[in-house]
């Protein structure tokens, strides 16, 4: 009888310790994933505060509405802002160069993001929209339209920011599933 009771006690202790170790591993993984997520999120907006400070000091922009990032041959922060006379502008702020040559575009001179998306929907109704962002390629301001086409290819479509004409297009086919 004592041996049977001892065996049950040993099994119970083993189960408890196994459960505790399993919980510690699960909690550790959760904490690691949380820190990884926060680190990735911070790296996505890294430098935005410094760029905002520089733009407000060096340009006529008084209010910054939005900052995003464009990665092409060179990386840029794309700033959407309003000047002191309520003119809306887009500024491309280069990240790698020491001398900051800003490219400034008046939003009143361009085709709107919504108009580009609407024209795209009419041409490619079965495509899956991903995003649209201003781009600067070879010193030409463009819209970078990202989507999946009807053949499930990942497409980067570069359209003129002024008239919507196609500048270049890349289509990537998925090799592995």
Secondary structure, DSSP 8 states (H G I E B T S, - for coil): -HHHHHHHHHHHHHHHHHHHHHHHHHHHHHHHHHHHHHHHHHHHTTTHHHHHHHHHHHSSEEEEEEEEEEESSSEEEEEEEEETTS-EEEEEEESS-SS---EEEEGGGS--HHHHHHHHHHH-TTSEEEEEEEEEETTEEEEEEEEE-TT--EEEEEEETTT--EEEEEEE-----
